[in-house]
Amino acid sequence: MLAIAACTPRAKGPVAPVAPPPTAEKPAEVKPGEVHRVAILVPLTGPNAPVGISLANAATLALVDTGKQGVRLTSYDTAALGAAGAANRALADGAQLILGPLLATDAAAIKAVAEPKGVTMLSFSNDSAMAGGRFYVLGFQPAQSVDRIVNYVSARGVKRFAALVPDGVYGQRASVAFTRAVSAQGGQVVALTNFARTSAALPAAARKVTDYDARLKQSASSTATKRPDGTIAPATRSVPAINFEALLVADSGAIAAAFQPHLTKYGAPAGSFLMMGTELWNTEPGLGKSAALKGAVFAAVPDQRFESMSTRYRARFGGTPSRLASLSYDAMLLAASTAGGQWKIGQPFPQAALADPQGFAGVDGIFRFRNNVAERGLEVQQITPSGFTTVSPAPTAF
């Protein structure tokens, strides 16, 4: 198990621009076979540069923290060189292990270049469809988050579930995971509604997931009655209550909060059901200020060790790292811990080093690779006015 820094209190903040790491200029002259060569392929320019720079710097920090000698880390800009171009440049420079890419759209191009050369890749995307062969996926998986939160809520007696999921690949994967998790727990999915990620689409999705029209048809109307003072009380209509006890919003916390006024309009006010979220909420520390999300729960990786890493990052590079920086830090730890042991100088990175069923302990807690995808130990957090509170700790071993 890889030892990581001690836990510290949680703190988060926006990603700040930082000085970019050294780009892939011609490496200094060294004797052939003298070092292990690791390449990190991320965007260092363009709109995704802040995240890419954070990833590159965090990998450098991991190498510094380990004090490992004989490992050379070089950064390659996928935005400037293109994904295939960056991979070809890295391989020409002798890379034996690739960290990256960040973007799922770059994964296929890099895999096509590196895999025939026998080079292992540790990707930061969450595109599990690319996993296989020498391509590994470290990115956080929505299916794991959904499964954890459904299990947690089911254990507390909830049986009837509904979900709002966005159009697109993320929503599709969340939907599949949701229906499987609810079924596995003996629960019932009473509504599953897709929506376009626009403000104009939210009211219709809220109306549909609450089954408002059908409930309205079932409503009972009272007759006008005469009050004791002789006035007439008008007839009223009573709409049946919603049929779900818990609602998953498989999108950002901000989107979940934006849904609540519309849900209230259609008979699902805050407090009448339990709101559930995904790992995406973990990057939004301001959610505690939203009255609409008070008491909501979601599953994500633990944060305590990330802040310890962030403190060292700020001291060395300035600025606050992206929350995804933990992925490159842990990937570099894997490389450093293997170098000189299972990974011999001048040899390809050994895939067997990634097959340990007991897994590894990193910045984001425990993880192991199953079918080349990182399986993680997740905690359940609840939103309170003061921020996030852990209500179910992450496991410490598989």
C-alpha positions in Angstrom: 0.0 0.0 0.0 1.3 3.4 -0.9 1.7 5.7 2.2 0.3 9.2 1.8 0.4 12.3 3.9 -1.6 12.5 7.2 -5.1 13.7 7.2 -6.0 17.4 7.7 -9.3 19.3 7.8 -11.2 19.8 4.5 -10.8 23.0 2.6 -11.6 23.7 -1.0 -11.3 26.7 -3.4 -11.4 27.6 -7.0 -8.7 26.6 -9.3 -6.2 29.4 -9.7 -3.8 29.7 -12.7 -0.3 28.6 -11.8 3.1 28.6 -13.5 3.1 25.8 -16.1 5.6 22.9 -15.7 8.5 22.5 -18.1 7.3 21.5 -21.6 8.7 18.7 -23.6 11.9 20.2 -24.9 14.8 17.8 -25.7 15.8 16.0 -22.5 19.2 16.5 -21.1 21.8 14.1 -22.2 21.9 10.9 -20.1 23.3 7.5 -20.6 20.8 5.1 -22.3 18.9 3.1 -19.8 20.0 5.3 -16.9 16.5 6.4 -15.8 12.8 5.4 -15.9 11.1 7.7 -18.3 7.5 8.8 -17.5 5.5 11.2 -19.7 2.4 13.1 -18.7 0.2 14.1 -21.6 -2.3 16.9 -20.7 -3.4 20.2 -22.1 -0.9 22.9 -21.0 -2.4 25.6 -23.2 -6.0 26.5 -24.3 -9.2 26.4 -22.2 -8.3 23.2 -20.3 -4.8 24.5 -19.4 -5.6 25.3 -15.7 -6.6 21.7 -15.0 -3.8 20.2 -17.2 -1.2 22.3 -15.5 -2.5 21.2 -12.1 -2.2 17.6 -13.1 1.4 18.1 -14.4 2.5 20.0 -11.3 0.9 17.4 -9.0 2.7 14.6 -10.7 6.0 16.5 -10.1 5.0 17.1 -6.5 4.5 13.3 -6.0 7.9 12.6 -7.4 9.5 15.2 -5.1 7.5 13.9 -2.1 8.8 10.3 -2.7 12.4 11.5 -3.1 12.7 8.7 -5.7 15.9 8.8 -7.8 16.2 7.6 -11.3 12.8 8.6 -12.6 12.4 11.4 -15.2 9.0 13.1 -15.7 8.4 15.1 -18.8 5.2 17.0 -19.7 3.7 17.1 -23.2 1.0 19.5 -24.3 -1.9 17.6 -25.9 -3.5 21.0 -26.9 -0.6 22.2 -28.9 0.7 19.0 -30.2 -2.5 17.1 -30.6 -3.1 13.8 -28.7 -1.4 11.6 -31.2 1.4 14.1 -31.7 2.1 14.3 -28.0 2.1 10.6 -27.7 4.5 10.2 -30.6 6.8 12.8 -29.2 6.8 11.1 -25.8 7.6 7.7 -27.3 10.4 9.2 -29.4 11.9 10.6 -26.2 11.8 7.1 -24.7 8.7 7.2 -22.5 8.1 3.8 -20.9 4.9 4.9 -19.0 2.3 7.5 -20.0 0.2 9.4 -17.4 -2.9 10.8 -19.2 -4.7 12.0 -21.2 -7.2 14.2 -19.4 -9.8 14.3 -22.1 -11.8 11.3 -23.2 -11.6 12.6 -26.7 -7.8 12.2 -26.7 -7.9 8.7 -25.3 -8.3 6.7 -28.5 -5.6 8.6 -30.3 -3.1 8.1 -27.6 -4.0 4.4 -27.1 -3.6 3.7 -30.8 0.0 5.2 -30.7 1.2 3.8 -27.4 -0.3 0.3 -27.0 1.4 -1.2 -30.1 4.7 -0.1 -28.5 3.9 -1.9 -25.3 3.6 1.3 -23.2 1.1 1.4 -20.3 -1.2 4.4 -20.0 -2.8 5.7 -16.7 -5.6 8.0 -18.0 -7.3 10.8 -15.9 -10.6 10.6 -17.8 -13.6 8.7 -16.6 -14.3 7.1 -19.9 -14.4 3.4 -18.9 -15.3 2.4 -22.4 -11.6 2.9 -23.3 -10.3 0.7 -20.6 -8.5 -2.5 -21.6 -5.2 -3.8 -22.8 -2.5 -1.4 -21.5 -5.0 1.5 -21.0 -6.1 2.1 -17.4 -8.8 4.6 -16.3 -8.2 6.5 -13.0 -11.1 9.0 -13.4 -14.0 9.0 -10.9 -16.8 6.8 -12.1 -20.4 7.9 -11.8 -21.6 4.3 -11.5 -19.6 3.7 -8.3 -21.0 6.9 -6.8 -24.6 6.1 -7.7 -24.2 2.5 -6.4 -22.8 3.7 -3.0 -25.5 6.3 -2.4 -28.3 4.0 -3.3 -27.0 1.4 -1.0 -26.7 3.9 1.8 -30.2 5.3 1.4 -31.7 1.8 1.0 -30.1 0.7 4.2 -32.2 3.4 5.9 -35.5 2.0 4.7 -36.1 3.9 1.4 -37.8 1.7 -1.2 -39.2 4.0 -3.8 -36.7 5.9 -6.0 -36.8 8.4 -8.8 -34.0 10.0 -10.9 -33.3 13.1 -13.1 -30.4 12.3 -15.4 -28.9 14.6 -18.1 -28.7 13.7 -21.7 -25.4 12.3 -22.9 -22.9 9.6 -22.0 -22.7 10.6 -18.3 -26.4 10.4 -17.9 -26.7 7.1 -19.7 -24.1 5.5 -17.4 -25.8 7.0 -14.3 -29.1 5.7 -15.4 -27.9 2.1 -15.9 -26.1 2.2 -12.6 -29.1 3.6 -10.8 -31.6 1.0 -12.0 -29.2 -1.8 -11.2 -28.4 -0.5 -7.8 -32.1 0.0 -6.9 -33.0 -3.5 -8.1 -30.1 -5.0 -6.2 -31.4 -3.5 -3.0 -34.9 -4.7 -3.6 -36.2 -1.2 -4.3 -38.4 0.2 -7.0 -37.7 2.9 -9.6 -40.9 4.8 -9.9 -39.7 7.5 -12.3 -36.5 8.1 -14.4 -36.5 11.2 -16.5 -33.9 12.6 -18.9 -33.4 16.3 -19.4 -31.4 18.7 -21.5 -28.9 20.7 -19.6 -30.6 24.1 -20.1 -32.7 26.1 -17.7 -35.6 26.1 -20.0 -35.8 22.3 -19.9 -35.9 22.0 -16.1 -39.7 22.7 -15.5 -40.9 20.1 -17.9 -38.5 17.5 -16.4 -39.7 18.3 -12.9 -43.3 18.0 -14.0 -42.6 14.6 -15.6 -40.5 13.0 -12.8 -43.2 14.0 -10.2 -45.9 12.4 -12.5 -47.8 15.6 -11.9 -50.3 15.2 -14.7 -51.4 11.7 -13.7 -51.6 12.8 -10.0 -53.7 15.8 -11.0 -56.2 13.5 -12.8 -56.4 11.5 -9.6 -57.1 14.5 -7.4 -60.3 14.7 -5.5 -62.3 17.9 -5.5 -64.3 19.0 -2.5 -67.7 20.6 -2.9 -68.4 24.2 -1.9 -69.5 24.4 1.7 -71.3 26.9 3.9 -69.3 28.4 6.7 -70.8 29.1 10.2 -70.9 32.8 9.4 -73.0 32.2 6.3 -70.2 32.7 3.7 -69.4 30.0 1.2 -66.1 28.2 1.3 -64.9 27.5 -2.3 -64.2 24.0 -3.5 -60.6 22.8 -3.2 -58.6 20.2 -5.1 -56.3 17.8 -3.3 -53.5 16.4 -5.4 -52.0 13.0 -4.3 -48.5 13.1 -2.8 -45.5 12.1 -4.9 -44.7 8.4 -5.2 -41.0 8.5 -4.5 -39.1 8.8 -1.2 -35.7 9.6 -2.7 -34.7 11.5 -5.9 -31.3 11.2 -7.6 -30.1 14.3 -9.6 -27.2 12.9 -11.6 -25.7 16.3 -12.3 -24.0 19.1 -10.5 -25.3 20.4 -7.2 -26.1 23.7 -8.8 -28.4 21.9 -11.3 -30.0 20.0 -8.4 -30.7 23.3 -6.5 -32.1 24.8 -9.7 -34.6 22.0 -10.0 -36.1 22.4 -6.5 -38.4 25.4 -7.2 -39.9 23.5 -10.1 -40.2 20.3 -8.0 -42.0 22.3 -5.3 -44.4 23.7 -7.8 -45.4 20.1 -8.8 -45.9 18.9 -5.3 -42.4 17.8 -4.2 -41.2 20.6 -1.8 -37.8 20.3 -0.1 -38.1 17.9 2.8 -40.8 15.8 1.3 -38.2 13.5 -0.2 -34.5 12.8 0.2 -32.3 14.5 -2.5 -29.3 12.4 -3.7 -26.3 13.5 -5.8 -23.2 12.1 -7.4 -19.4 12.6 -7.1 -19.8 15.8 -9.1 -21.1 17.6 -6.0 -17.7 17.1 -4.2 -16.2 19.9 -6.3 -18.8 22.4 -5.2 -18.0 23.5 -1.6 -20.6 26.3 -1.6 -23.6 23.9 -1.7 -24.1 24.3 2.0 -25.5 27.8 1.3 -28.3 26.4 -0.7 -31.5 25.9 1.4 -32.8 23.7 -1.4 -30.1 21.1 -0.8 -30.1 21.0 3.0 -29.9 17.4 4.1 -29.1 16.1 0.6 -26.6 13.3 0.4 -24.0 12.1 -2.1 -21.1 9.7 -2.4 -17.5 10.7 -3.3 -13.9 10.1 -2.5 -12.7 11.3 0.9 -11.2 14.8 0.9 -8.9 14.9 4.0 -5.7 13.8 2.3 -6.3 16.0 -0.7 -6.0 19.2 1.4 -2.7 18.0 2.8 -1.5 17.6 -0.8 -2.9 21.0 -1.7 -1.0 22.7 1.1 2.3 21.3 -0.3 1.2 22.2 -3.8 0.5 25.8 -2.9 3.8 26.1 -1.2 5.7 24.8 -4.2 3.7 26.1 -7.2 1.3 28.8 -5.9 -2.4 28.7 -6.5 -4.9 26.0 -5.7 -4.8 22.8 -7.6 -7.7 21.3 -9.5 -9.6 18.6 -7.6 -8.5 16.2 -10.3 -4.8 16.8 -9.4 -5.0 13.9 -7.0 -5.3 11.6 -10.0 -1.9 12.5 -11.4 -0.4 12.6 -7.9 -1.5 9.0 -7.3 -0.5 7.9 -10.7 3.0 9.2 -10.2 3.2 7.5 -6.8 2.4 4.2 -8.5 5.2 4.8 -10.9 7.7 5.8 -8.3 6.9 2.9 -6.0 7.4 0.4 -8.8 10.6 1.9 -10.2 13.7 -0.1 -9.3 11.6 -2.9 -8.0 9.2 -4.7 -10.3 10.0 -2.0 -12.9 13.5 -2.6 -14.1 15.6 0.1 -15.8 15.1 0.0 -19.6 12.0 -2.2 -19.4 8.4 -1.4 -20.1 6.3 -0.6 -17.0 5.0 -4.0 -15.6 1.2 -4.3 -15.8 1.4 -6.9 -13.0 2.2 -4.0 -10.6 -1.4 -2.8 -11.1 -3.1 -6.1 -10.5 -2.8 -6.2 -6.6 -6.3 -7.1 -5.4 -5.6 -5.3 -2.1 -5.1 -2.2 -4.1 -3.4 1.0 -3.1 -3.9 3.9 -0.7 -3.7 7.3 -2.3 -4.8 10.9 -1.9 -8.4 9.9 -2.7 -8.4 6.9 -0.4 -8.1 3.3 -1.4 -8.4 2.1 -5.0 -7.6 -0.9 -7.1 -8.0 -1.7 -10.8 -10.9 -4.0 -11.9 -11.0 -4.5 -15.6 -8.5 -1.7 -15.9 -10.8 0.8 -14.2 -10.1 2.3 -10.8 -12.5 0.9 -8.2 -12.6 3.3 -5.2 -13.7 3.3 -1.6 -16.3 6.1 -1.3 -17.7 8.0 1.7 -21.2 9.4 2.0 -21.5 13.1 2.7 -24.5 15.2 3.7 -25.0 18.9 3.0 -25.4 21.1 6.0 -25.4 24.9 6.4 -21.7 24.7 7.4 -20.7 22.5 4.5 -20.3 18.8 4.0 -20.5 16.3 6.9 -19.4 12.7 6.5 -22.3 10.4 7.5 -20.8 7.1 6.3 -16.9 6.9 6.2 -15.1 5.4 3.3 -13.7 1.9 3.8 -10.0 1.6 4.6 -9.4 -1.8 2.9 -11.0 -3.9 0.2 
